[in-house]
Amino acid sequence: MTALTAEVAGEPFPYLPPGVRPPRRGGAELALLLGAVLISVLGHLSVGFAATGRLPATAAPYAAGLGCAALLAHLAVRLRAPYADPVLLPIAFLLNGLGLVLIQRLDLATPAARAAAGDQLRWSALGIALFVLVVAAVRDHRVLQRYAYLAVAVALVLILVPVFFPAVNGAHIWIRFAGFSFQPGEFAKILLAVFFAAYLAANRTALALTGRRLFWRLRLLPGRVLGPILAIWLLSVGVLALERDLGTSLLFFGLFVIMLFTATGRIGWIAIGIALATAGAYAVGSLEPHVHGRVDDWLNPFGSIDRGEGPGQLAQSLFAFGAGGLLGAGLGHGQSFLIGFAATSDFILATAGEELGLVGLTAILLLYGILVDRGFRAGLALRDSFGRLLATGLASIVALQVFGIAGGVTGLIPLTGMAMPFLAQGGSSVVTNWIIVALLVRLSDSARRPRPAAVAGAGAGAAAAEGDSR
């Protein structure tokens, strides 16, 4: 059925003819969730059998716990967001379940190290609980627009606080005290997406049309419009210089540029964003040893072998992908644990590539692609500018992280140190990604929900009037 387009209160939106209600598709979501749980449980069984030669005793409680969590999340969506996209929640569950399987497999290969799978399971449970809470509490996404400046203030505090704590693996991105640790920047990215969406929704006309023309379509923006853009660029460069974290810096600035292009539709912003990001990264990369070292490793991943020091992490990652071939070595039969402490975090994708092969790795990347695509679809279908930009920003966060990690561990770009959403070990990361999925569920429900009869009548009248005028 072809969607019609109308204008109500100055906002364009697609709609179905009056009296036609879109399907809720709760049964489809439940079926997909059952499939995600089944795949995760089979992976758990396969890893246990490969390590010990028998099925793990924890299989039954693991399956029961995962199934109960999936059912709870499904009920929350069906009761509070019945028109939400039925694909978002199952994909998140499947990726989270696969991450638990891969981390468990690496734990079994390094029994002397502190087990990470148990911690990841607890953080995942917390993330699912927050998913349910967000879906239940946020009934209208437009409420978030009221707290835009509070969100950016809190985000700036979260970004700057780790600078005053000791560096971990060369970067100031962690807060550790009393045996507890987390990455504040993971939470800041959601708050920044809310602020960017609110700011750009309010100023998109000025960004697109105002300013003095220099040549062709390039305009020099006035200070009140250009100031916030330069401030975001300086923030990203400051994060890179103070925290020595290439990934967070590129994520923040890339998020803003993508949302700026979405708000204005001007391709020039992409070129300007790439130029500013390149200039900042080059300056800091040339002066800051930690960032410069990552660039050197990227340019010559086998340099440590040539020096007689053995393969570094990036070289081990490339060896793992090569050993995986087309179908992989099988769960529990790879050697990617040789990468070391980063195998469960930065290089978790190398384990997937070695043990699941190119086929399995492609399937995982396609799952991320579908998740991002569904987020963009929700944004395109929303009627308000804030919602469209917020959905685009949240989906872009996932896309930027996947590109940063996948590109880094395959040698396409320098290592960024970001966490693969849902797949990699990291409590802060898995919790914030569940919150992102919850917000996308809420946004997709708003996009697919049928309009009230009064609004539908007004929209139909506007469309009829437009047709008569033609």
C-alpha positions as CSV (number, residue, x, y, z in Angstrom):
1,M,0.0,0.0,0.0
2,T,1.4,3.4,-1.0
3,A,1.9,5.9,1.7
4,L,0.6,9.4,1.2
5,T,2.3,12.6,2.3
6,A,0.7,15.6,3.9
7,E,1.5,18.6,6.1
8,V,0.1,19.0,9.5
9,A,1.4,21.9,11.7
10,G,4.2,22.3,9.2
11,E,5.6,18.8,9.7
12,P,5.6,16.3,6.8
13,F,4.8,12.7,7.7
14,P,3.7,9.5,5.9
15,Y,0.4,7.9,6.9
16,L,-2.0,5.1,6.1
17,P,-5.5,5.9,5.0
18,P,-8.0,6.5,7.8
19,G,-9.3,3.3,9.4
20,V,-6.3,1.2,8.3
21,R,-4.2,0.2,11.3
22,P,-0.6,-1.1,10.9
23,P,0.0,-4.6,12.2
24,R,1.6,-4.9,15.6
25,R,3.6,-8.0,14.7
26,G,4.1,-9.2,18.3
27,G,4.1,-12.8,17.2
28,A,6.9,-12.1,14.7
29,E,9.0,-10.5,17.4
30,L,8.4,-13.4,19.8
31,A,9.4,-16.0,17.1
32,L,12.6,-14.1,16.3
33,L,13.4,-13.8,20.0
34,L,13.0,-17.6,20.5
35,G,15.4,-18.1,17.5
36,A,17.9,-15.7,19.1
37,V,17.7,-17.6,22.4
38,L,18.1,-20.9,20.7
39,I,21.2,-19.9,18.8
40,S,22.8,-18.5,21.9
41,V,22.1,-21.7,23.9
42,L,23.4,-23.9,21.1
43,G,26.6,-21.7,21.1
44,H,26.9,-22.2,24.9
45,L,26.6,-26.0,24.5
46,S,29.1,-26.1,21.6
47,V,31.7,-24.1,23.5
48,G,31.3,-26.3,26.6
49,F,31.5,-29.5,24.6
50,A,34.6,-28.4,22.7
51,A,36.4,-27.6,26.0
52,T,35.5,-30.6,28.1
53,G,34.0,-33.2,25.8
54,R,30.6,-33.1,27.5
55,L,27.7,-30.8,27.7
56,P,28.1,-28.1,30.4
57,A,26.0,-28.4,33.5
58,T,25.1,-24.8,33.4
59,A,23.1,-25.2,30.1
60,A,19.7,-25.5,31.7
61,P,19.9,-22.5,34.0
62,Y,21.6,-20.5,31.3
63,A,18.8,-21.3,28.8
64,A,16.1,-20.6,31.5
65,G,17.6,-17.2,32.4
66,L,18.1,-16.1,28.9
67,G,14.6,-17.2,28.0
68,C,13.0,-15.3,31.0
69,A,14.9,-12.2,30.2
70,A,13.8,-12.3,26.5
71,L,10.2,-12.9,27.6
72,L,10.3,-10.0,30.1
73,A,11.7,-7.6,27.4
74,H,9.1,-8.8,24.9
75,L,6.2,-8.2,27.3
76,A,7.5,-4.7,28.0
77,V,7.6,-3.9,24.3
78,R,4.2,-5.4,23.6
79,L,2.5,-3.6,26.5
80,R,4.3,-0.2,26.2
81,A,5.3,0.0,22.6
82,P,3.0,-2.4,20.7
83,Y,3.7,-0.9,17.2
84,A,7.5,-1.0,17.6
85,D,9.7,-2.6,15.0
86,P,9.7,-6.3,15.7
87,V,13.3,-6.8,14.6
88,L,15.2,-4.5,16.9
89,L,14.9,-6.5,20.2
90,P,15.7,-9.9,18.7
91,I,18.8,-8.6,17.0
92,A,20.0,-7.1,20.2
93,F,19.4,-10.3,22.1
94,L,21.2,-12.4,19.4
95,L,24.3,-10.1,19.4
96,N,24.4,-10.1,23.2
97,G,24.0,-13.8,23.4
98,L,26.8,-14.4,20.8
99,G,29.0,-12.0,22.8
100,L,28.5,-14.1,25.9
101,V,29.3,-17.3,24.0
102,L,32.6,-15.8,22.6
103,I,33.7,-14.4,25.9
104,Q,33.0,-17.7,27.6
105,R,35.0,-19.5,25.0
106,L,38.0,-17.2,25.6
107,D,37.6,-17.6,29.4
108,L,37.9,-21.4,29.0
109,A,41.2,-20.9,27.0
110,T,42.7,-18.8,29.8
111,P,41.6,-20.4,33.1
112,A,44.2,-18.5,35.1
113,A,42.8,-15.2,34.2
114,R,39.7,-13.6,35.9
115,A,36.6,-14.9,34.2
116,A,34.9,-12.2,32.2
117,A,31.8,-14.1,31.1
118,G,30.2,-14.0,34.5
119,D,30.7,-10.2,34.7
120,Q,29.3,-9.7,31.2
121,L,26.3,-11.8,32.1
122,R,25.5,-9.6,35.1
123,W,26.0,-6.4,33.1
124,S,23.8,-7.8,30.4
125,A,21.0,-8.5,32.9
126,L,21.3,-4.9,34.1
127,G,21.2,-3.6,30.6
128,I,18.0,-5.6,29.9
129,A,16.5,-4.3,33.1
130,L,17.3,-0.7,32.0
131,F,15.8,-1.5,28.6
132,V,12.5,-2.5,30.2
133,L,12.6,0.6,32.4
134,V,13.3,3.0,29.5
135,V,10.6,1.5,27.3
136,A,8.1,1.8,30.2
137,A,9.1,5.2,31.5
138,V,9.6,7.1,28.2
139,R,6.1,7.3,26.8
140,D,6.9,10.1,24.4
141,H,10.4,10.7,23.0
142,R,9.7,14.5,22.6
143,V,9.9,14.8,26.4
144,L,13.7,14.4,26.1
145,Q,14.0,17.6,24.0
146,R,13.2,19.6,27.2
147,Y,16.4,18.4,28.9
148,A,18.8,19.1,26.0
149,Y,21.0,21.5,27.8
150,L,21.0,19.5,31.0
151,A,22.0,16.5,28.9
152,V,25.0,18.3,27.3
153,A,26.1,19.6,30.7
154,V,26.1,16.1,32.2
155,A,27.8,14.7,29.1
156,L,30.7,17.2,29.4
157,V,31.2,16.2,33.1
158,L,31.2,12.5,32.2
159,I,33.7,13.2,29.4
160,L,36.1,15.2,31.5
161,V,36.1,13.3,34.8
162,P,38.3,10.3,33.6
163,V,41.1,12.8,32.8
164,F,41.7,13.0,36.6
165,F,42.1,9.2,37.0
166,P,45.1,7.1,36.1
167,A,45.4,5.9,32.5
168,V,44.4,2.3,31.6
169,N,46.2,0.8,28.6
170,G,47.4,4.3,27.7
171,A,44.0,6.0,27.6
172,H,42.2,8.1,30.3
173,I,38.7,6.8,29.7
174,W,38.1,4.7,32.8
175,I,37.0,5.6,36.3
176,R,38.1,3.0,38.8
177,F,37.6,2.9,42.6
178,A,36.9,0.2,45.2
179,G,37.3,-2.5,42.6
180,F,34.5,-1.0,40.4
181,S,35.2,0.5,37.0
182,F,33.2,2.0,34.2
183,Q,33.6,4.3,31.1
184,P,31.6,7.5,31.5
185,G,32.0,8.3,27.8
186,E,29.7,5.4,27.0
187,F,26.8,7.2,28.7
188,A,27.9,10.6,27.4
189,K,27.3,9.5,23.8
190,I,23.5,9.1,24.4
191,L,23.3,12.5,26.1
192,L,25.2,14.1,23.3
193,A,22.8,12.6,20.7
194,V,19.8,14.1,22.6
195,F,21.5,17.5,22.7
196,F,22.6,17.4,19.0
197,A,19.1,16.4,18.0
198,A,17.5,19.2,20.0
199,Y,20.0,21.9,18.8
200,L,19.8,20.9,15.2
201,A,16.0,20.6,15.1
202,A,15.8,24.2,16.4
203,N,18.5,25.6,14.1
204,R,18.4,23.6,10.9
205,T,17.0,26.5,8.8
206,A,19.8,28.8,10.0
207,L,22.4,26.1,9.3
208,A,21.1,25.4,5.8
209,L,20.3,28.9,4.5
210,T,21.9,31.7,6.5
211,G,25.4,33.1,6.0
212,R,27.3,35.1,3.4
213,R,28.0,33.3,0.1
214,L,31.7,32.9,-0.6
215,F,31.7,30.9,-3.8
216,W,29.4,28.4,-5.5
217,R,27.3,26.9,-2.7
218,L,29.7,27.5,0.1
219,R,28.5,30.0,2.8
220,L,30.3,31.6,5.7
221,L,28.0,31.0,8.6
222,P,27.4,33.7,11.3
223,G,29.2,33.3,14.6
224,R,26.1,32.3,16.5
225,V,25.6,29.4,14.2
226,L,29.3,28.5,13.5
227,G,30.3,28.8,17.2
228,P,28.7,25.5,18.4
229,I,30.1,23.6,15.5
230,L,33.7,24.8,16.3
231,A,33.1,24.1,20.0
232,I,32.2,20.4,19.1
233,W,35.3,20.1,17.0
234,L,37.5,21.5,19.8
235,L,35.8,19.1,22.2
236,S,36.6,16.1,20.0
237,V,40.3,17.3,19.7
238,G,40.4,17.9,23.5
239,V,39.2,14.4,24.2
240,L,41.8,13.0,21.8
241,A,44.6,15.1,23.4
242,L,43.7,14.7,27.1
243,E,42.3,11.2,27.2
244,R,44.4,9.8,24.3
245,D,41.3,8.1,23.0
246,L,41.0,8.1,19.3
247,G,37.7,6.2,19.2
248,T,35.7,8.4,21.5
249,S,36.9,11.6,19.7
250,L,36.0,10.3,16.3
251,L,32.6,9.0,17.6
252,F,31.6,12.3,19.1
253,F,32.6,14.4,16.1
254,G,31.4,11.9,13.5
255,L,28.0,11.7,15.3
256,F,27.6,15.5,15.1
257,V,28.6,15.7,11.4
258,I,26.2,12.9,10.4
259,M,23.3,14.6,12.3
260,L,24.3,18.0,10.9
261,F,24.1,16.6,7.3
262,T,20.7,15.0,8.2
263,A,19.3,18.2,9.5
264,T,20.5,20.4,6.6
265,G,20.8,18.1,3.6
266,R,24.0,19.9,2.6
267,I,26.8,17.6,1.4
268,G,29.4,20.3,2.1
269,W,29.1,19.6,5.9
270,I,30.4,16.1,5.3
271,A,33.5,17.5,3.5
272,I,34.1,20.1,6.2
273,G,33.7,17.5,8.9
274,I,36.2,15.1,7.3
275,A,38.6,18.0,6.9
276,L,38.3,19.1,10.5
277,A,38.5,15.5,11.8
278,T,41.6,14.8,9.7
279,A,43.3,18.0,10.8
280,G,42.7,17.3,14.5
281,A,43.7,13.7,14.3
282,Y,46.9,14.5,12.4
283,A,47.9,17.2,14.9
284,V,47.3,15.1,18.0
285,G,48.6,11.9,16.3
286,S,51.9,13.6,15.6
287,L,52.3,15.0,19.1
288,E,50.7,12.4,21.4
289,P,52.9,9.1,21.7
290,H,50.0,6.8,22.5
291,V,47.9,7.8,19.4
292,H,51.1,8.0,17.3
293,G,51.9,4.4,18.3
294,R,48.5,3.2,17.1
295,V,49.1,4.9,13.7
296,D,52.5,3.2,13.4
297,D,51.1,-0.2,14.2
298,W,48.4,0.4,11.5
299,L,51.0,1.4,8.9
300,N,53.2,-1.6,9.7
301,P,51.3,-4.3,11.6
302,F,54.2,-6.8,11.2
303,G,56.9,-4.4,12.4
304,S,57.3,-6.1,15.8
305,I,57.9,-9.5,14.0
306,D,60.6,-7.9,11.9
307,R,62.3,-6.5,15.1
308,G,62.2,-10.0,16.6
309,E,59.7,-9.1,19.3
310,G,57.0,-11.5,18.1
311,P,53.6,-10.6,16.6
312,G,51.6,-7.7,18.1
313,Q,47.9,-7.6,18.7
314,L,47.0,-6.4,15.2
315,A,49.2,-9.0,13.6
316,Q,47.6,-11.7,15.7
317,S,44.2,-10.4,14.7
318,L,45.1,-10.6,11.0
319,F,46.5,-14.2,11.5
320,A,43.2,-15.2,13.2
321,F,41.1,-13.9,10.3
322,G,43.3,-15.7,7.9
323,A,43.1,-19.0,9.9
324,G,39.3,-18.8,9.9
325,G,38.9,-19.2,6.2
326,L,35.4,-19.5,4.8
327,L,33.6,-21.6,7.4
328,G,35.9,-21.1,10.5
329,A,37.6,-23.5,12.8
330,G,34.5,-24.1,14.9
331,L,33.6,-22.7,18.4
332,G,36.3,-23.5,20.9
333,H,38.9,-24.6,18.3
334,G,40.7,-21.4,17.4
335,Q,43.8,-19.7,18.8
336,S,42.7,-16.0,19.0
337,F,43.2,-16.1,22.8
338,L,46.9,-15.5,21.9
339,I,45.9,-11.8,21.4
340,G,45.9,-11.5,25.1
341,F,43.8,-9.3,27.5
342,A,42.2,-7.4,24.5
343,A,40.8,-10.6,23.0
344,T,37.5,-10.2,24.9
345,S,37.2,-6.5,24.2
346,D,38.9,-4.7,21.3
347,F,39.6,-7.9,19.3
348,I,36.5,-10.0,20.0
349,L,35.7,-9.8,16.3
350,A,38.9,-11.7,15.6
351,T,37.6,-14.6,17.6
352,A,34.4,-14.5,15.6
353,G,36.3,-14.4,12.4
354,E,38.6,-17.3,13.3
355,E,36.0,-19.7,14.7
356,L,32.9,-18.8,12.7
357,G,34.8,-18.0,9.4
358,L,33.9,-15.4,6.8
359,V,30.3,-16.7,6.7
360,G,29.7,-16.2,10.4
361,L,31.5,-12.9,10.4
362,T,29.4,-11.7,7.5
363,A,26.2,-12.7,9.3
364,I,27.3,-10.7,12.4
365,L,28.0,-7.6,10.4
366,L,24.7,-8.0,8.5
367,L,22.9,-8.1,11.9
368,Y,24.5,-4.8,12.8
369,G,23.5,-3.5,9.3
370,I,19.9,-4.4,9.8
371,L,19.9,-2.8,13.3
372,V,21.2,0.4,11.9
373,D,18.9,0.3,8.9
374,R,15.8,-0.1,11.2
375,G,17.0,2.9,13.2
376,F,17.2,5.0,10.1
377,R,13.8,3.8,8.9
378,A,12.3,4.8,12.1
379,G,13.8,8.3,11.8
380,L,12.6,8.7,8.2
381,A,9.0,7.8,9.2
382,L,8.8,10.1,12.3
383,R,6.8,13.3,12.0
384,D,8.9,15.6,14.2
385,S,12.4,16.9,13.5
386,F,13.7,16.1,16.9
387,G,12.6,12.5,16.7
388,R,14.0,12.1,13.2
389,L,17.4,13.4,14.2
390,L,17.5,11.4,17.5
391,A,16.8,8.1,15.7
392,T,19.4,9.0,13.1
393,G,21.9,9.8,15.8
394,L,21.3,6.7,17.8
395,A,21.6,4.4,14.8
396,S,24.8,6.3,13.7
397,I,26.4,5.6,17.1
398,V,26.0,1.9,16.5
399,A,27.3,2.3,12.9
400,L,30.3,4.3,13.9
401,Q,31.3,1.9,16.6
402,V,31.0,-1.1,14.3
403,F,33.0,0.6,11.6
404,G,35.7,1.8,14.1
405,I,36.2,-1.7,15.6
406,A,35.8,-3.8,12.4
407,G,38.1,-1.4,10.5
408,G,40.7,-1.4,13.3
409,V,41.0,-5.1,13.8
410,T,41.2,-5.8,10.0
411,G,43.8,-3.1,9.4
412,L,41.6,-0.8,7.4
413,I,42.0,2.1,9.8
414,P,44.1,2.6,13.0
415,L,42.8,0.9,16.2
416,T,40.2,3.1,17.9
417,G,39.8,1.3,21.2
418,M,36.0,1.3,21.0
419,A,33.9,-1.6,22.1
420,M,31.9,-3.7,19.6
421,P,28.3,-3.1,20.5
422,F,26.8,-6.1,22.6
423,L,29.6,-8.4,21.4
424,A,32.6,-7.2,23.3
425,Q,33.3,-7.4,27.1
426,G,32.5,-4.1,28.8
427,G,29.7,-3.4,31.3
428,S,29.3,0.3,30.4
429,S,29.1,-0.5,26.7
430,V,26.5,-3.3,27.0
431,V,24.3,-1.2,29.3
432,T,24.4,1.9,27.1
433,N,23.7,-0.1,24.0
434,W,20.6,-1.6,25.6
435,I,19.5,1.9,26.4
436,I,20.0,2.9,22.7
437,V,17.9,-0.1,21.6
438,A,15.2,0.9,24.1
439,L,15.1,4.4,22.7
440,L,15.0,3.1,19.1
441,V,12.1,0.8,20.1
442,R,10.2,3.9,21.5
443,L,11.0,5.9,18.4
444,S,9.9,3.1,16.0
445,D,6.7,2.7,18.0
446,S,6.0,6.5,17.5
447,A,6.8,6.2,13.8
448,R,4.5,3.2,13.2
449,R,1.6,4.1,15.6
450,P,-1.7,5.1,13.8
451,R,-2.6,8.8,14.2
452,P,-5.6,9.9,16.0
453,A,-8.8,10.3,13.9
454,A,-8.8,14.1,14.1
455,V,-5.2,14.3,12.8
456,A,-5.9,11.7,10.2
457,G,-8.9,13.8,8.9
458,A,-6.8,16.9,8.8
459,G,-4.1,15.2,6.9
460,A,-6.5,13.7,4.4
461,G,-8.1,17.1,3.9
462,A,-4.7,18.7,3.2
463,A,-3.9,16.0,0.7
464,A,-7.3,16.5,-1.1
465,A,-6.8,20.2,-1.2
466,E,-3.3,19.7,-2.7
467,G,-4.8,17.4,-5.3
468,D,-7.5,20.0,-6.2
469,S,-4.9,22.7,-6.6
470,R,-3.1,20.6,-9.1
